[in-house]
Amino acid sequence: MCRKYILASNSETIENHFGAKASGFTNQSPAVVVEPGFESLVITQQSPGELTLSVFGMTPSWAKQPMQLINARAEGDKNPDNDPTFKGSKAIFLKPAFQKPLFSRRCIVVADAFIGWSAAILPKPYLFYLRDHKHPIGFAGLYDTWVNPVNGIQVHSFAIITVAANSLVRSLPSYRMPVILPFGQEAGWLKPTLSLAEILRTLAMQPSKQMNAYPISSKIDQSGPYSKEVLTPQGPRLLSEEQPPALPLQSYYGHKKKPGDNTQTLSDLAHRSF
């Protein structure tokens, strides 16, 4: 399961990499540590040239009440044991909540890293990142727009597609991970002409050799705002690195905080590295 992730890249980096511009939310700064219920940045099939603010935790358009589906299993109800060698059909298209979004409401979830927890009595959090690529990265996601029947307000929300974890993530152990789109080719996920076979083929596991991770503070289990130390390494990386890449030390859009605003920028969470 991917229930928290990191987005710390600045606006210029995000816009240049994805070829999408921020518009319509110039006075808002999404959180660096994104958790269910928080707004963050996605790029949608509907507006592939724009960065859109969306709520993490999808509610299908047909739902009677909020559902907050944070993850969509690529295998659907198959592969209950999260076998990384699973060769069966990816049955995500059989799930009612994801059928329509899979064909017409795919999105790129903009991120820098994700948090994984060990499956233990006292789960320990780790920050997972790509070793050889510059930030940001894109997770394969699905989105929908739900209209609150009580007040008529539209809620734009998204879910992250997950697959069985690779050997690095499983070493914690942890058994699910987000689908990381091919670096520099993320826009292909948004093509409206993709066949079902092409869509399902995209939902692949990221190779372990391209990733690394380090343990972070258990305070990440709590809801924010967080102190600057929350993402500081609390131990050695799972794989050795001669020169690990540094985490970008700038906030998203450089907006001034409003009084009482607890949104944390990367500057507030400095002094850590990937």
C-alpha positions as YAML, in Angstrom:
chain: A
units: angstrom
residues:
- id: 1
  name: MET
  ca: [0.00, 0.00, 0.00]
- id: 2
  name: CYS
  ca: [1.16, 3.53, -0.76]
- id: 3
  name: ARG
  ca: [-0.48, 5.78, 1.83]
- id: 4
  name: LYS
  ca: [2.07, 8.58, 2.05]
- id: 5
  name: TYR
  ca: [4.49, 10.02, -0.47]
- id: 6
  name: ILE
  ca: [6.82, 13.00, -0.91]
- id: 7
  name: LEU
  ca: [6.64, 15.90, -3.36]
- id: 8
  name: ALA
  ca: [9.42, 18.41, -2.78]
- id: 9
  name: SER
  ca: [10.54, 19.55, -6.25]
- id: 10
  name: ASN
  ca: [10.12, 23.23, -7.08]
- id: 11
  name: SER
  ca: [7.70, 24.60, -9.66]
- id: 12
  name: GLU
  ca: [10.28, 25.13, -12.40]
- id: 13
  name: THR
  ca: [11.57, 21.56, -12.13]
- id: 14
  name: ILE
  ca: [8.06, 20.10, -12.21]
- id: 15
  name: GLU
  ca: [6.87, 22.26, -15.09]
- id: 16
  name: ASN
  ca: [10.00, 21.70, -17.18]
- id: 17
  name: HIS
  ca: [10.02, 17.94, -16.74]
- id: 18
  name: PHE
  ca: [6.34, 17.27, -17.37]
- id: 19
  name: GLY
  ca: [5.67, 20.12, -19.81]
- id: 20
  name: ALA
  ca: [2.66, 21.18, -17.74]
- id: 21
  name: LYS
  ca: [1.92, 24.57, -16.21]
- id: 22
  name: ALA
  ca: [0.41, 25.43, -12.85]
- id: 23
  name: SER
  ca: [-2.74, 27.53, -13.10]
- id: 24
  name: GLY
  ca: [-5.76, 28.31, -10.98]
- id: 25
  name: PHE
  ca: [-4.15, 27.79, -7.57]
- id: 26
  name: THR
  ca: [-1.48, 30.46, -7.26]
- id: 27
  name: ASN
  ca: [-2.22, 31.05, -3.57]
- id: 28
  name: GLN
  ca: [-1.98, 27.40, -2.51]
- id: 29
  name: SER
  ca: [1.08, 25.31, -1.68]
- id: 30
  name: PRO
  ca: [0.48, 21.54, -1.47]
- id: 31
  name: ALA
  ca: [2.07, 19.67, 1.41]
- id: 32
  name: VAL
  ca: [5.53, 18.12, 1.01]
- id: 33
  name: VAL
  ca: [4.41, 14.95, 2.80]
- id: 34
  name: VAL
  ca: [1.18, 13.92, 1.04]
- id: 35
  name: GLU
  ca: [-1.29, 11.74, 2.91]
- id: 36
  name: PRO
  ca: [-4.95, 10.75, 2.34]
- id: 37
  name: GLY
  ca: [-7.26, 13.74, 2.30]
- id: 38
  name: PHE
  ca: [-4.49, 16.17, 1.26]
- id: 39
  name: GLU
  ca: [-4.47, 18.00, -2.06]
- id: 40
  name: SER
  ca: [-1.49, 17.44, -4.33]
- id: 41
  name: LEU
  ca: [-0.45, 17.75, -7.96]
- id: 42
  name: VAL
  ca: [-1.60, 15.51, -10.79]
- id: 43
  name: ILE
  ca: [-1.64, 15.78, -14.58]
- id: 44
  name: THR
  ca: [-4.86, 14.46, -16.10]
- id: 45
  name: GLN
  ca: [-6.01, 13.13, -19.46]
- id: 46
  name: GLN
  ca: [-8.52, 15.96, -19.55]
- id: 47
  name: SER
  ca: [-5.84, 18.65, -19.10]
- id: 48
  name: PRO
  ca: [-2.46, 17.14, -20.02]
- id: 49
  name: GLY
  ca: [-0.80, 20.55, -20.24]
- id: 50
  name: GLU
  ca: [-1.78, 21.64, -16.75]
- id: 51
  name: LEU
  ca: [-0.86, 20.76, -13.19]
- id: 52
  name: THR
  ca: [-4.11, 20.10, -11.33]
- id: 53
  name: LEU
  ca: [-4.73, 20.11, -7.60]
- id: 54
  name: SER
  ca: [-6.52, 16.93, -6.58]
- id: 55
  name: VAL
  ca: [-7.37, 15.17, -3.30]
- id: 56
  name: PHE
  ca: [-5.43, 12.00, -2.48]
- id: 57
  name: GLY
  ca: [-8.14, 9.38, -1.96]
- id: 58
  name: MET
  ca: [-10.53, 8.88, -4.89]
- id: 59
  name: THR
  ca: [-14.30, 8.97, -4.67]
- id: 60
  name: PRO
  ca: [-15.98, 7.57, -7.82]
- id: 61
  name: SER
  ca: [-18.48, 9.86, -9.52]
- id: 62
  name: TRP
  ca: [-21.33, 7.41, -8.80]
- id: 63
  name: ALA
  ca: [-20.66, 7.10, -5.06]
- id: 64
  name: LYS
  ca: [-23.37, 8.16, -2.60]
- id: 65
  name: GLN
  ca: [-20.79, 9.31, -0.08]
- id: 66
  name: PRO
  ca: [-17.01, 9.90, 0.06]
- id: 67
  name: MET
  ca: [-14.95, 6.71, -0.30]
- id: 68
  name: GLN
  ca: [-11.30, 7.88, -0.26]
- id: 69
  name: LEU
  ca: [-9.78, 5.03, -2.30]
- id: 70
  name: ILE
  ca: [-6.07, 5.78, -2.02]
- id: 71
  name: ASN
  ca: [-4.76, 2.79, -4.00]
- id: 72
  name: ALA
  ca: [-5.94, 0.72, -6.96]
- id: 73
  name: ARG
  ca: [-4.46, -2.77, -7.20]
- id: 74
  name: ALA
  ca: [-3.26, -3.51, -10.73]
- id: 75
  name: GLU
  ca: [-4.25, -7.15, -10.24]
- id: 76
  name: GLY
  ca: [-7.69, -6.31, -8.88]
- id: 77
  name: ASP
  ca: [-8.88, -9.18, -6.69]
- id: 78
  name: LYS
  ca: [-6.26, -11.51, -8.13]
- id: 79
  name: ASN
  ca: [-2.84, -12.19, -6.60]
- id: 80
  name: PRO
  ca: [-4.03, -11.93, -2.97]
- id: 81
  name: ASP
  ca: [-0.60, -13.09, -1.79]
- id: 82
  name: ASN
  ca: [1.15, -10.22, -3.61]
- id: 83
  name: ASP
  ca: [3.39, -12.65, -5.47]
- id: 84
  name: PRO
  ca: [5.96, -10.62, -7.47]
- id: 85
  name: THR
  ca: [6.14, -13.43, -10.05]
- id: 86
  name: PHE
  ca: [2.37, -13.35, -10.68]
- id: 87
  name: LYS
  ca: [1.73, -13.95, -14.40]
- id: 88
  name: GLY
  ca: [-2.05, -13.79, -14.44]
- id: 89
  name: SER
  ca: [-4.24, -11.08, -15.90]
- id: 90
  name: LYS
  ca: [-4.15, -7.63, -14.31]
- id: 91
  name: ALA
  ca: [-7.82, -7.44, -13.37]
- id: 92
  name: ILE
  ca: [-8.01, -3.79, -12.27]
- id: 93
  name: PHE
  ca: [-10.49, -3.17, -15.11]
- id: 94
  name: LEU
  ca: [-12.99, -5.48, -13.39]
- id: 95
  name: LYS
  ca: [-13.28, -3.23, -10.33]
- id: 96
  name: PRO
  ca: [-16.35, -0.94, -10.65]
- id: 97
  name: ALA
  ca: [-14.59, 2.05, -9.08]
- id: 98
  name: PHE
  ca: [-11.75, 1.91, -11.61]
- id: 99
  name: GLN
  ca: [-13.39, 0.70, -14.86]
- id: 100
  name: LYS
  ca: [-14.21, 4.08, -16.38]
- id: 101
  name: PRO
  ca: [-11.17, 5.95, -14.98]
- id: 102
  name: LEU
  ca: [-8.82, 3.30, -16.39]
- id: 103
  name: PHE
  ca: [-9.88, 4.16, -19.94]
- id: 104
  name: SER
  ca: [-10.64, 7.89, -19.78]
- id: 105
  name: ARG
  ca: [-9.44, 9.32, -16.45]
- id: 106
  name: ARG
  ca: [-5.83, 8.31, -16.05]
- id: 107
  name: CYS
  ca: [-3.43, 10.74, -14.40]
- id: 108
  name: ILE
  ca: [0.21, 11.22, -13.53]
- id: 109
  name: VAL
  ca: [0.70, 11.68, -9.79]
- id: 110
  name: VAL
  ca: [3.69, 14.02, -9.41]
- id: 111
  name: ALA
  ca: [6.07, 12.84, -6.69]
- id: 112
  name: ASP
  ca: [9.69, 12.58, -5.59]
- id: 113
  name: ALA
  ca: [9.59, 9.49, -3.38]
- id: 114
  name: PHE
  ca: [7.20, 7.29, -1.41]
- id: 115
  name: ILE
  ca: [7.05, 5.96, 2.14]
- id: 116
  name: GLY
  ca: [6.95, 2.25, 2.82]
- id: 117
  name: TRP
  ca: [6.43, 0.47, 6.13]
- id: 118
  name: SER
  ca: [7.80, -2.87, 7.22]
- id: 119
  name: ALA
  ca: [5.16, -5.51, 7.87]
- id: 120
  name: ALA
  ca: [6.12, -6.08, 11.49]
- id: 121
  name: ILE
  ca: [4.66, -5.76, 15.00]
- id: 122
  name: LEU
  ca: [6.27, -2.33, 15.19]
- id: 123
  name: PRO
  ca: [6.32, -1.14, 11.54]
- id: 124
  name: LYS
  ca: [9.33, 0.95, 10.61]
- id: 125
  name: PRO
  ca: [8.99, 3.61, 7.88]
- id: 126
  name: TYR
  ca: [11.42, 3.90, 4.97]
- id: 127
  name: LEU
  ca: [11.71, 6.54, 2.26]
- id: 128
  name: PHE
  ca: [12.05, 4.96, -1.22]
- id: 129
  name: TYR
  ca: [13.47, 6.85, -4.19]
- id: 130
  name: LEU
  ca: [15.00, 6.31, -7.64]
- id: 131
  name: ARG
  ca: [18.81, 6.22, -7.58]
- id: 132
  name: ASP
  ca: [19.78, 7.32, -11.07]
- id: 133
  name: HIS
  ca: [17.05, 9.74, -12.12]
- id: 134
  name: LYS
  ca: [16.50, 13.38, -11.36]
- id: 135
  name: HIS
  ca: [13.34, 14.39, -9.58]
- id: 136
  name: PRO
  ca: [10.41, 14.51, -9.96]
- id: 137
  name: ILE
  ca: [8.88, 11.15, -10.89]
- id: 138
  name: GLY
  ca: [5.35, 10.17, -11.87]
- id: 139
  name: PHE
  ca: [3.13, 7.48, -10.37]
- id: 140
  name: ALA
  ca: [0.39, 5.93, -12.50]
- id: 141
  name: GLY
  ca: [-2.90, 7.19, -11.12]
- id: 142
  name: LEU
  ca: [-6.64, 7.33, -11.73]
- id: 143
  name: TYR
  ca: [-8.93, 10.24, -10.96]
- id: 144
  name: ASP
  ca: [-12.61, 11.10, -10.86]
- id: 145
  name: THR
  ca: [-14.88, 14.01, -9.99]
- id: 146
  name: TRP
  ca: [-17.57, 13.48, -7.36]
- id: 147
  name: VAL
  ca: [-20.41, 15.91, -6.64]
- id: 148
  name: ASN
  ca: [-21.36, 16.14, -2.98]
- id: 149
  name: PRO
  ca: [-25.15, 15.55, -2.92]
- id: 150
  name: VAL
  ca: [-25.51, 17.70, 0.20]
- id: 151
  name: ASN
  ca: [-23.91, 20.95, -0.96]
- id: 152
  name: GLY
  ca: [-23.27, 20.40, -4.69]
- id: 153
  name: ILE
  ca: [-19.50, 20.93, -4.34]
- id: 154
  name: GLN
  ca: [-17.33, 19.08, -6.86]
- id: 155
  name: VAL
  ca: [-14.43, 17.09, -5.43]
- id: 156
  name: HIS
  ca: [-11.56, 16.15, -7.76]
- id: 157
  name: SER
  ca: [-9.69, 13.16, -6.29]
- id: 158
  name: PHE
  ca: [-7.23, 10.45, -7.30]
- id: 159
  name: ALA
  ca: [-5.84, 7.02, -6.43]
- id: 160
  name: ILE
  ca: [-2.36, 5.59, -7.02]
- id: 161
  name: ILE
  ca: [-2.10, 2.27, -8.88]
- id: 162
  name: THR
  ca: [0.02, -0.32, -7.05]
- id: 163
  name: VAL
  ca: [1.70, -3.60, -7.97]
- id: 164
  name: ALA
  ca: [3.42, -6.35, -6.02]
- id: 165
  name: ALA
  ca: [6.64, -5.00, -4.51]
- id: 166
  name: ASN
  ca: [10.09, -5.65, -5.96]
- id: 167
  name: SER
  ca: [12.83, -7.39, -3.97]
- id: 168
  name: LEU
  ca: [14.13, -4.14, -2.43]
- id: 169
  name: VAL
  ca: [10.76, -3.14, -0.99]
- id: 170
  name: ARG
  ca: [10.02, -6.73, 0.01]
- id: 171
  name: SER
  ca: [13.26, -6.84, 2.01]
- id: 172
  name: LEU
  ca: [11.64, -4.70, 4.76]
- id: 173
  name: PRO
  ca: [9.34, -6.71, 4.36]
- id: 174
  name: SER
  ca: [6.60, -4.74, 2.58]
- id: 175
  name: TYR
  ca: [4.47, -6.15, -0.20]
- id: 176
  name: ARG
  ca: [3.03, -3.37, -2.39]
- id: 177
  name: MET
  ca: [4.50, -0.37, -4.20]
- id: 178
  name: PRO
  ca: [3.24, 2.33, -6.59]
- id: 179
  name: VAL
  ca: [3.61, 1.98, -10.35]
- id: 180
  name: ILE
  ca: [6.44, 4.37, -11.31]
- id: 181
  name: LEU
  ca: [6.04, 5.52, -14.91]
- id: 182
  name: PRO
  ca: [9.10, 5.35, -17.21]
- id: 183
  name: PHE
  ca: [11.24, 8.42, -16.59]
- id: 184
  name: GLY
  ca: [10.84, 11.00, -19.35]
- id: 185
  name: GLN
  ca: [7.97, 9.05, -20.92]
- id: 186
  name: GLU
  ca: [5.28, 9.68, -18.32]
- id: 187
  name: ALA
  ca: [3.02, 11.51, -20.80]
- id: 188
  name: GLY
  ca: [2.46, 8.24, -22.65]
- id: 189
  name: TRP
  ca: [0.22, 7.14, -19.79]
- id: 190
  name: LEU
  ca: [-2.23, 9.89, -20.72]
- id: 191
  name: LYS
  ca: [-2.65, 9.00, -24.40]
- id: 192
  name: PRO
  ca: [-6.38, 8.52, -25.07]
- id: 193
  name: THR
  ca: [-5.66, 5.95, -27.79]
- id: 194
  name: LEU
  ca: [-4.03, 3.37, -25.50]
- id: 195
  name: SER
  ca: [-5.61, -0.08, -25.77]
- id: 196
  name: LEU
  ca: [-6.42, -2.12, -22.68]
- id: 197
  name: ALA
  ca: [-3.39, -4.31, -23.40]
- id: 198
  name: GLU
  ca: [-1.11, -1.25, -23.57]
- id: 199
  name: ILE
  ca: [-2.58, 0.17, -20.36]
- id: 200
  name: LEU
  ca: [-2.06, -3.06, -18.45]
- id: 201
  name: ARG
  ca: [1.45, -3.49, -19.86]
- id: 202
  name: THR
  ca: [2.38, -0.12, -18.33]
- id: 203
  name: LEU
  ca: [1.48, -1.37, -14.87]
- id: 204
  name: ALA
  ca: [4.87, -2.92, -14.18]
- id: 205
  name: MET
  ca: [7.13, -3.23, -11.17]
- id: 206
  name: GLN
  ca: [10.10, -0.85, -10.95]
- id: 207
  name: PRO
  ca: [13.38, -2.85, -10.94]
- id: 208
  name: SER
  ca: [15.06, -2.99, -7.53]
- id: 209
  name: LYS
  ca: [18.44, -1.99, -8.95]
- id: 210
  name: GLN
  ca: [17.04, 1.42, -9.89]
- id: 211
  name: MET
  ca: [15.88, 2.20, -6.36]
- id: 212
  name: ASN
  ca: [17.13, 2.70, -2.83]
- id: 213
  name: ALA
  ca: [15.71, 3.57, 0.58]
- id: 214
  name: TYR
  ca: [16.63, 4.68, 4.08]
- id: 215
  name: PRO
  ca: [14.77, 4.56, 7.41]
- id: 216
  name: ILE
  ca: [13.10, 7.72, 8.66]
- id: 217
  name: SER
  ca: [11.47, 8.86, 11.88]
- id: 218
  name: SER
  ca: [8.37, 7.01, 13.08]
- id: 219
  name: LYS
  ca: [6.82, 10.46, 13.54]
- id: 220
  name: ILE
  ca: [5.86, 10.18, 9.86]
- id: 221
  name: ASP
  ca: [3.09, 7.86, 11.11]
- id: 222
  name: GLN
  ca: [1.40, 10.86, 12.66]
- id: 223
  name: SER
  ca: [-0.52, 13.54, 10.80]
- id: 224
  name: GLY
  ca: [1.35, 16.74, 9.92]
- id: 225
  name: PRO
  ca: [2.59, 19.37, 10.21]
- id: 226
  name: TYR
  ca: [6.00, 17.78, 10.62]
- id: 227
  name: SER
  ca: [9.28, 18.99, 12.04]
- id: 228
  name: LYS
  ca: [12.26, 19.39, 9.71]
- id: 229
  name: GLU
  ca: [13.82, 16.19, 11.04]
- id: 230
  name: VAL
  ca: [10.97, 13.86, 10.03]
- id: 231
  name: LEU
  ca: [12.62, 12.85, 6.73]
- id: 232
  name: THR
  ca: [16.21, 12.82, 8.00]
- id: 233
  name: PRO
  ca: [17.86, 9.38, 7.58]
- id: 234
  name: GLN
  ca: [17.67, 7.36, 10.79]
- id: 235
  name: GLY
  ca: [20.05, 4.66, 9.66]
- id: 236
  name: PRO
  ca: [21.97, 3.28, 6.66]
- id: 237
  name: ARG
  ca: [20.47, 2.92, 3.19]
- id: 238
  name: LEU
  ca: [19.30, -0.50, 2.12]
- id: 239
  name: LEU
  ca: [21.87, -0.40, -0.69]
- id: 240
  name: SER
  ca: [25.22, 1.36, -0.52]
- id: 241
  name: GLU
  ca: [25.80, 4.46, -2.64]
- id: 242
  name: GLU
  ca: [29.02, 6.33, -3.25]
- id: 243
  name: GLN
  ca: [27.29, 9.65, -3.78]
- id: 244
  name: PRO
  ca: [23.56, 9.67, -3.04]
- id: 245
  name: PRO
  ca: [21.53, 12.40, -4.79]
- id: 246
  name: ALA
  ca: [20.47, 15.38, -2.69]
- id: 247
  name: LEU
  ca: [16.84, 16.24, -2.05]
- id: 248
  name: PRO
  ca: [15.90, 19.53, -3.76]
- id: 249
  name: LEU
  ca: [15.98, 22.34, -1.21]
- id: 250
  name: GLN
  ca: [13.20, 24.54, -2.51]
- id: 251
  name: SER
  ca: [9.45, 24.68, -1.96]
- id: 252
  name: TYR
  ca: [6.86, 24.23, -4.70]
- id: 253
  name: TYR
  ca: [5.84, 27.68, -5.78]
- id: 254
  name: GLY
  ca: [7.45, 30.03, -3.29]
- id: 255
  name: HIS
  ca: [4.11, 31.38, -2.08]
- id: 256
  name: LYS
  ca: [3.94, 33.31, 1.13]
- id: 257
  name: LYS
  ca: [2.17, 31.51, 3.92]
- id: 258
  name: LYS
  ca: [-1.05, 32.89, 5.22]
- id: 259
  name: PRO
  ca: [-1.40, 33.42, 8.99]
- id: 260
  name: GLY
  ca: [-2.16, 30.11, 10.64]
- id: 261
  name: ASP
  ca: [-1.17, 28.11, 7.57]
- id: 262
  name: ASN
  ca: [0.55, 24.87, 8.68]
- id: 263
  name: THR
  ca: [1.57, 23.74, 5.20]
- id: 264
  name: GLN
  ca: [5.21, 22.72, 5.32]
- id: 265
  name: THR
  ca: [7.58, 23.68, 2.52]
- id: 266
  name: LEU
  ca: [10.81, 21.91, 1.72]
- id: 267
  name: SER
  ca: [12.72, 24.79, 3.28]
- id: 268
  name: ASP
  ca: [10.91, 24.01, 6.54]
- id: 269
  name: LEU
  ca: [11.96, 20.36, 6.20]
- id: 270
  name: ALA
  ca: [15.58, 20.95, 5.21]
- id: 271
  name: HIS
  ca: [18.69, 19.01, 6.25]
- id: 272
  name: ARG
  ca: [17.82, 15.65, 4.77]
- id: 273
  name: SER
  ca: [18.87, 13.89, 1.59]
- id: 274
  name: PHE
  ca: [17.83, 11.05, -0.66]
...
